[in-house]
């Protein structure tokens, strides 16, 4: 599926300007992609190896372009410009060939940012020029596990969206998505059991130096055995539609030429229990993860090695009304551990997870991620007609540990005297098909009313509340 992404809140003049400048295009084309959406996750992912699957034998191609204008006033992040605007353009061209049990898929992606300047928050998460992001071969091995079962093996470079996508994902809102090179195995049975196992090398997007990123320079991305991710998940769906899903992932990294790392060796075990939203039904989800292992205190060669003990919990309860706009109302809660003084490192690492579904947009905003946060919330979603949908949420937010930096802002008060209340976030997204299946517009807006911590912490950026707006058009061919 392919989603357009429009930004968030900014003064009215910026919204009017964004509409006039709506020449923004970003592209993401995947053969055989469904144009559906996830009602339970605001920025559901459209990229992934599973989306490149061709149902019929033969050769298939597709392409997409997404252009997006983003602007922010009063950024709460340290080390970046407080007020900034930029354009990002993403182009995807994809092709697949299928014959019997065999399939070959490939995708070329060009992700660029325009209008940036030194001090900008742009990174390799936004820029990846002219890159072969996917090239894989898969084989459907049929009913190896009994009648009605399915087993499929995939090898090569691929995008991955696994489970809740909170640890392993290809976030479509972001201008440059994660990809991985390695092996993947999927299986399912008629009794409701399924699972996925992976052994992959996460791909490092290059260049990743500030000058190279600002100039949209070209360099082939790189994978190596210096960074390894393996693990997977199992799931079982009962007759009532509830799914239980245990998971385990091991991540290991070490320094490689020109790149110092924190030498992370992390194990993350999780358990998820959920039921998807359906009209007239109660849906829900609870997912808990425990992370352990060790990592260095910094990237310095002489940095001390710290034991890791971190936690994450997400809970949700929702109901979809069966008539009219079919609005869905849900209450949500996230708690992600932060780091406390002492010998054990307690800040949860979301690895390659996507943030848009639960928390907030990445890109120019990138303030709220899965780290050191306590955030209850209320979300409302609706589909007035087949061409339009919208989603809005409100989340008050606290620090899980008042002495660690708040979420992904970099704002910290080591003494804890600035308190733990970070503020209240309002997030709104509206999407509409302007030409069904070919042209889609999206507007995203975020208003962060800063709390005491984001005003009083020693390194908190000066300025008022944060206003973020993004406006996008996606053309699909």
C-alpha positions as CSV (number, residue, x, y, z in Angstrom):
1,X,0.0,0.0,0.0
2,X,1.2,3.5,-0.6
3,X,0.5,6.4,1.7
4,X,1.0,10.1,1.2
5,X,2.1,12.0,4.2
6,X,1.1,15.5,5.1
7,X,2.5,17.2,8.1
8,X,1.3,18.9,11.2
9,X,0.4,22.1,12.9
10,X,1.8,25.5,12.2
11,X,0.3,29.0,12.0
12,X,-2.5,29.4,9.5
13,X,-0.4,31.3,7.1
14,X,1.9,28.2,6.8
15,X,-1.1,26.0,6.1
16,X,-2.3,28.3,3.3
17,X,1.2,28.4,1.9
18,X,1.5,24.7,2.1
19,X,-1.7,24.2,0.1
20,X,-0.5,26.6,-2.6
21,X,2.9,24.9,-2.7
22,X,1.3,21.5,-2.8
23,X,3.5,20.6,-5.8
24,X,5.2,18.3,-3.3
25,X,5.6,14.7,-4.6
26,X,7.0,11.7,-2.9
27,X,7.1,8.3,-4.5
28,X,6.7,4.8,-3.3
29,X,5.7,2.2,-5.8
30,X,5.4,-1.4,-5.0
31,X,4.0,-4.1,-7.3
32,X,0.8,-5.7,-6.1
33,X,0.5,-3.2,-3.2
34,X,-2.9,-3.0,-1.6
35,X,-4.2,0.6,-1.1
36,X,-5.6,-0.2,2.3
37,X,-4.9,1.4,5.6
38,X,-4.4,0.4,9.2
39,X,-7.2,1.8,11.3
40,X,-5.3,1.2,14.5
41,X,-1.9,2.7,13.6
42,X,-1.7,6.2,12.2
43,X,1.1,6.0,9.7
44,X,0.9,2.4,8.9
45,X,3.7,1.2,6.7
46,X,3.4,0.7,3.0
47,X,6.9,-0.5,2.2
48,X,8.1,-4.0,2.7
49,X,9.1,-7.2,1.1
50,X,5.5,-8.6,1.7
51,X,4.1,-5.7,-0.4
52,X,6.3,-6.6,-3.4
53,X,4.5,-9.9,-3.9
54,X,3.0,-10.5,-7.3
55,X,-0.1,-12.7,-7.3
56,X,0.0,-13.7,-10.9
57,X,2.8,-15.2,-13.0
58,X,4.7,-12.8,-15.2
59,X,6.5,-9.4,-15.0
60,X,5.0,-6.5,-13.0
61,X,6.1,-2.9,-12.5
62,X,5.0,0.1,-10.5
63,X,6.2,3.5,-9.5
64,X,5.3,6.3,-7.1
65,X,6.4,9.8,-6.2
66,X,5.8,11.6,-2.9
67,X,6.5,15.2,-2.4
68,X,6.2,16.7,1.1
69,X,6.6,20.1,2.6
70,X,7.4,20.2,6.3
71,X,7.8,23.1,8.7
72,X,8.3,23.5,12.4
73,X,8.2,26.4,14.8
74,X,9.7,26.0,18.3
75,X,11.3,22.5,18.0
76,X,11.8,20.9,21.4
77,X,15.0,19.0,20.2
78,X,18.5,20.0,21.2
79,X,21.2,20.5,18.6
80,X,18.9,21.5,15.7
81,X,17.4,24.7,14.4
82,X,14.4,25.8,16.4
83,X,12.5,27.0,13.4
84,X,12.9,25.3,10.0
85,X,11.2,24.3,6.8
86,X,12.2,21.8,4.1
87,X,10.9,19.9,1.1
88,X,11.5,16.2,0.8
89,X,11.0,14.1,-2.4
90,X,10.9,10.4,-2.6
91,X,10.7,8.3,-5.8
92,X,10.3,4.6,-5.9
93,X,10.3,2.3,-8.9
94,X,9.7,-1.4,-8.3
95,X,9.4,-4.5,-10.4
96,X,8.8,-8.2,-9.8
97,X,8.8,-11.4,-11.8
98,X,6.9,-14.5,-10.7
99,X,6.9,-18.0,-12.2
100,X,5.4,-20.8,-10.3
101,X,6.9,-21.0,-6.8
102,X,9.6,-18.5,-7.6
103,X,9.6,-14.8,-7.4
104,X,12.2,-12.0,-7.8
105,X,11.5,-8.5,-6.5
106,X,13.5,-5.3,-6.9
107,X,13.0,-1.7,-5.9
108,X,15.0,1.5,-6.6
109,X,14.5,4.4,-4.2
110,X,15.6,8.0,-4.4
111,X,15.1,10.1,-1.2
112,X,16.2,13.7,-1.1
113,X,15.7,16.8,1.1
114,X,15.7,20.4,-0.2
115,X,15.9,23.7,1.6
116,X,18.1,22.6,4.5
117,X,21.0,24.5,6.0
118,X,23.9,23.8,8.5
119,X,22.3,23.2,11.9
120,X,19.4,21.4,10.4
121,X,18.0,18.3,11.9
122,X,18.3,16.4,8.6
123,X,20.0,13.0,8.7
124,X,20.5,9.8,6.8
125,X,17.0,8.9,7.9
126,X,15.8,11.5,5.4
127,X,18.3,11.3,2.6
128,X,19.3,8.2,0.5
129,X,20.0,9.1,-3.1
130,X,19.4,6.6,-5.9
131,X,19.7,3.5,-3.9
132,X,18.7,-0.1,-4.8
133,X,16.7,-0.6,-1.6
134,X,15.3,-4.1,-2.4
135,X,16.5,-7.0,-4.5
136,X,15.5,-10.5,-3.3
137,X,14.5,-14.0,-4.4
138,X,11.7,-15.9,-2.7
139,X,10.5,-19.5,-3.0
140,X,7.0,-20.7,-1.9
141,X,7.7,-24.3,-0.7
142,X,4.1,-25.2,-0.4
143,X,2.5,-27.4,2.2
144,X,5.5,-28.8,3.9
145,X,3.8,-28.6,7.3
146,X,0.6,-30.4,6.3
147,X,-2.4,-29.8,4.1
148,X,-3.3,-26.1,3.9
149,X,0.0,-24.9,5.4
150,X,2.4,-22.6,3.7
151,X,6.2,-22.1,3.9
152,X,8.2,-19.4,2.1
153,X,11.9,-18.6,2.1
154,X,13.3,-15.2,1.0
155,X,16.9,-14.2,0.5
156,X,18.5,-10.8,-0.5
157,X,18.0,-7.2,0.4
158,X,14.5,-6.5,1.6
159,X,12.3,-4.2,3.7
160,X,10.8,-5.8,6.9
161,X,7.6,-5.1,8.8
162,X,7.4,-7.6,11.7
163,X,4.7,-7.9,14.3
164,X,3.7,-4.6,15.8
165,X,6.6,-3.0,13.9
166,X,7.8,-1.4,17.2
167,X,11.2,-3.1,16.8
168,X,11.6,-4.0,13.1
169,X,9.9,-1.9,10.5
170,X,10.1,0.1,7.2
171,X,8.4,3.3,8.3
172,X,6.7,4.8,5.3
173,X,6.3,8.3,6.8
174,X,10.0,8.7,7.0
175,X,11.7,9.8,3.7
176,X,14.3,7.0,3.8
177,X,13.2,3.6,5.2
178,X,15.1,0.8,6.8
179,X,16.2,-2.1,4.7
180,X,18.0,-5.4,5.6
181,X,20.1,-8.0,3.8
182,X,19.8,-11.6,4.7
183,X,17.3,-14.4,5.1
184,X,13.7,-14.6,6.0
185,X,11.4,-17.6,6.6
186,X,7.6,-17.4,6.9
187,X,5.2,-20.2,7.8
188,X,1.5,-20.6,8.5
189,X,-0.9,-23.5,9.2
190,X,-4.6,-24.1,9.0
191,X,-4.8,-24.4,12.8
192,X,-4.1,-20.7,13.2
193,X,-0.4,-20.9,13.9
194,X,2.2,-18.8,12.0
195,X,5.6,-17.3,12.4
196,X,8.5,-15.5,10.9
197,X,12.3,-15.9,11.5
198,X,15.0,-13.6,10.2
199,X,18.8,-13.5,10.1
200,X,19.8,-10.1,8.5
201,X,22.4,-7.4,8.3
202,X,20.7,-4.0,8.8
203,X,21.8,-1.7,5.9
204,X,23.6,1.5,6.8
205,X,22.4,4.4,4.8
206,X,25.3,6.4,3.2
207,X,26.6,9.0,3.3
208,X,25.8,9.7,6.9
209,X,28.1,12.7,7.5
210,X,26.3,16.1,7.9
211,X,27.8,17.6,4.7
212,X,27.0,14.6,2.6
213,X,23.4,14.5,3.8
214,X,22.9,18.2,3.3
215,X,24.1,18.0,-0.3
216,X,22.1,14.9,-1.1
217,X,25.3,13.1,-2.2
218,X,25.2,9.7,-3.7
219,X,26.9,6.7,-2.0
220,X,25.9,3.1,-2.1
221,X,24.5,1.9,1.2
222,X,26.4,-0.8,3.1
223,X,25.8,-3.8,5.1
224,X,28.4,-5.9,7.0
225,X,28.7,-8.5,9.7
226,X,29.6,-5.6,12.0
227,X,25.8,-5.2,12.6
228,X,23.6,-8.3,12.9
229,X,19.9,-8.8,13.7
230,X,18.3,-12.2,14.2
231,X,15.2,-13.6,15.8
232,X,11.5,-13.7,15.0
233,X,8.0,-14.2,16.2
234,X,5.3,-16.8,16.5
235,X,1.6,-16.2,16.6
236,X,-1.7,-18.0,17.1
237,X,-5.2,-16.7,16.3
238,X,-8.2,-18.2,18.2
239,X,-11.7,-18.4,16.9
240,X,-12.7,-15.1,18.4
241,X,-10.0,-13.2,16.5
242,X,-7.6,-12.6,19.4
243,X,-3.9,-13.3,18.5
244,X,-1.1,-14.1,20.9
245,X,2.4,-13.3,19.6
246,X,5.7,-14.0,21.5
247,X,8.8,-12.6,19.9
248,X,12.6,-12.5,20.5
249,X,15.3,-10.5,18.7
250,X,19.1,-10.3,19.2
251,X,21.0,-7.3,17.9
252,X,24.7,-7.0,17.8
253,X,27.0,-4.2,16.6
254,X,30.6,-3.3,16.6
255,X,32.8,-0.5,15.2
256,X,33.5,-0.5,11.5
257,X,35.9,1.6,9.5
258,X,35.1,5.3,10.0
259,X,32.2,4.5,12.3
260,X,32.4,4.2,16.0
261,X,29.4,2.6,17.7
262,X,28.3,1.9,21.3
263,X,28.9,-1.8,20.7
264,X,25.4,-2.8,21.6
265,X,24.6,-6.4,22.3
266,X,20.9,-6.5,23.1
267,X,18.3,-9.2,23.6
268,X,14.6,-8.2,23.4
269,X,11.9,-10.6,24.4
270,X,8.3,-9.6,23.9
271,X,4.7,-10.8,24.3
272,X,1.8,-9.3,22.4
273,X,-1.9,-10.1,22.7
274,X,-4.3,-8.2,20.3
275,X,-7.4,-8.2,18.2
276,X,-7.8,-6.1,15.1
277,X,-10.4,-3.4,14.8
278,X,-13.8,-4.4,13.3
279,X,-17.1,-2.5,13.1
280,X,-19.3,-3.2,16.1
281,X,-16.5,-5.0,18.0
282,X,-14.2,-4.2,20.8
283,X,-10.5,-4.4,19.9
284,X,-7.5,-4.2,22.0
285,X,-3.8,-4.7,22.3
286,X,-1.2,-5.2,25.1
287,X,2.5,-5.6,24.3
288,X,5.3,-5.9,26.8
289,X,9.0,-6.2,26.1
290,X,12.1,-6.7,28.3
291,X,15.5,-5.8,27.0
292,X,18.8,-7.0,28.4
293,X,22.5,-7.3,27.4
294,X,25.3,-4.8,27.4
295,X,26.6,-1.7,25.6
296,X,29.3,0.9,26.0
297,X,28.6,4.2,27.8
298,X,29.7,6.1,24.7
299,X,31.4,5.6,21.3
300,X,34.8,6.3,22.8
301,X,37.2,3.3,22.6
302,X,37.8,3.4,26.4
303,X,34.1,3.8,27.4
304,X,32.9,1.6,30.2
305,X,30.7,-1.4,29.4
306,X,27.2,-1.2,31.0
307,X,24.7,-3.9,31.7
308,X,21.3,-3.2,30.1
309,X,17.9,-3.7,31.8
310,X,15.1,-1.9,30.1
311,X,11.3,-2.3,29.7
312,X,8.5,-1.2,27.3
313,X,4.7,-1.6,27.7
314,X,1.9,-0.6,25.3
315,X,-1.8,-1.0,26.0
316,X,-4.9,-0.1,24.0
317,X,-8.6,-0.6,24.1
318,X,-10.8,0.5,21.3
319,X,-14.3,0.3,19.8
320,X,-15.4,0.9,16.2
321,X,-19.0,2.1,15.6
322,X,-20.7,0.2,12.9
323,X,-22.6,3.0,11.1
324,X,-22.0,6.3,9.4
325,X,-18.4,7.3,9.3
326,X,-17.6,4.2,11.4
327,X,-15.6,6.2,14.0
328,X,-13.2,4.3,16.1
329,X,-12.4,5.6,19.6
330,X,-9.5,4.1,21.6
331,X,-7.7,4.8,24.8
332,X,-3.9,4.1,24.8
333,X,-1.0,3.9,27.2
334,X,2.7,3.7,26.7
335,X,5.5,3.4,29.2
336,X,9.1,3.1,28.1
337,X,11.9,3.1,30.6
338,X,14.7,5.7,30.9
339,X,18.1,5.5,32.4
340,X,18.7,6.0,36.1
341,X,22.0,6.8,37.7
342,X,24.0,3.7,38.6
343,X,25.8,0.9,36.8
344,X,22.9,-0.5,34.8
345,X,21.7,1.2,31.7
346,X,17.9,1.4,31.7
347,X,17.0,3.3,28.5
348,X,14.9,1.2,26.1
349,X,16.2,0.8,22.6
350,X,13.5,0.5,19.9
351,X,16.2,-0.8,17.4
352,X,14.5,-0.3,13.9
353,X,11.0,0.4,15.0
354,X,8.5,2.9,13.6
355,X,7.2,5.7,15.7
356,X,4.4,7.2,13.6
357,X,1.8,4.6,14.5
358,X,1.8,5.1,18.2
359,X,3.5,8.3,19.0
360,X,4.3,11.1,16.5
361,X,5.8,11.8,13.1
362,X,9.5,11.4,12.4
363,X,11.2,13.7,9.9
364,X,11.4,17.3,10.9
365,X,9.5,16.7,14.1
366,X,11.2,13.6,15.5
367,X,10.7,14.7,19.1
368,X,8.7,11.8,20.5
369,X,10.0,8.3,20.3
370,X,10.0,5.0,22.2
371,X,12.3,6.0,25.0
372,X,11.9,7.4,28.6
373,X,8.3,8.3,28.3
374,X,5.0,7.7,30.1
375,X,2.1,8.7,27.8
376,X,-1.6,7.8,28.2
377,X,-3.8,9.0,25.3
378,X,-7.1,9.1,23.5
379,X,-7.4,8.6,19.7
380,X,-10.3,9.1,17.3
381,X,-10.4,7.8,13.7
382,X,-13.0,7.9,11.1
383,X,-13.7,7.4,7.4
384,X,-16.3,9.8,6.1
385,X,-16.2,8.0,2.7
386,X,-14.1,5.7,0.6
387,X,-11.8,8.5,-0.5
388,X,-11.1,10.2,2.9
389,X,-10.0,9.3,6.4
390,X,-8.7,11.2,9.4
391,X,-7.2,10.5,12.8
392,X,-6.6,12.7,15.8
393,X,-5.0,12.0,19.2
394,X,-4.2,13.7,22.5
395,X,-1.4,12.6,24.7
396,X,-0.1,14.2,28.0
397,X,3.5,13.0,28.5
398,X,5.8,12.5,31.4
399,X,9.4,11.3,31.8
400,X,9.7,7.7,33.1
401,X,12.9,8.9,34.8
402,X,13.3,12.6,35.5
403,X,17.1,12.4,35.3
404,X,17.3,11.0,31.8
405,X,16.7,12.9,28.6
406,X,13.1,13.1,27.6
407,X,12.2,10.7,24.8
408,X,14.2,11.6,21.6
409,X,14.5,15.4,22.3
410,X,17.9,15.3,24.0
411,X,16.6,17.6,26.7
412,X,17.9,16.5,30.1
413,X,18.1,17.7,33.7
414,X,20.6,15.3,35.5
415,X,19.5,16.7,38.9
416,X,15.8,15.9,38.3
417,X,14.8,19.3,39.6
418,X,12.9,20.3,36.4
419,X,10.3,17.7,37.2
420,X,8.8,15.0,35.0
421,X,5.9,16.7,33.1
422,X,7.0,17.2,29.5
423,X,3.8,18.5,28.0
424,X,0.7,17.7,26.0
425,X,0.7,16.6,22.4
426,X,-2.2,17.0,19.9
427,X,-1.7,15.1,16.6
428,X,-4.0,15.3,13.6
429,X,-3.9,13.6,10.2
430,X,-6.2,14.0,7.2
431,X,-5.9,12.0,4.0
432,X,-7.9,12.1,0.8
433,X,-7.7,10.4,-2.6
434,X,-7.9,13.2,-5.2
435,X,-7.8,10.7,-8.0
436,X,-8.7,7.2,-6.7
437,X,-5.7,4.9,-6.7
438,X,-3.4,7.5,-8.4
439,X,-3.2,10.7,-6.5
440,X,-3.5,11.1,-2.7
441,X,-3.1,14.2,-0.5
442,X,-2.3,14.2,3.2
443,X,-2.0,16.9,5.9
444,X,-0.4,16.2,9.3
445,X,-0.3,18.6,12.2
446,X,1.2,18.4,15.6
447,X,0.9,20.9,18.5
448,X,3.1,20.3,21.5
449,X,2.2,22.4,24.5
450,X,5.4,22.3,26.4
451,X,5.3,21.4,30.1
452,X,7.5,22.5,32.9
453,X,10.4,20.1,32.0
454,X,10.7,21.4,28.4
455,X,10.9,24.9,29.8
456,X,13.0,24.5,32.9
457,X,15.6,21.8,32.0
458,X,19.1,23.4,31.6
459,X,19.5,22.6,27.9
460,X,15.8,23.1,26.9
461,X,15.6,25.1,23.6
462,X,14.2,28.6,24.1
463,X,10.9,29.4,22.6
464,X,7.2,28.7,22.9
465,X,5.1,25.7,22.1
466,X,6.0,23.5,19.2
467,X,4.0,23.7,16.0
468,X,4.7,21.2,13.2
469,X,2.9,21.0,9.8
470,X,3.4,18.7,6.8
471,X,1.6,18.7,3.5
472,X,2.2,15.9,0.9
473,X,1.0,14.6,-2.4
474,X,1.7,11.0,-3.6
475,X,1.4,10.1,-7.2
476,X,1.1,6.4,-8.0
477,X,1.7,5.1,-11.5
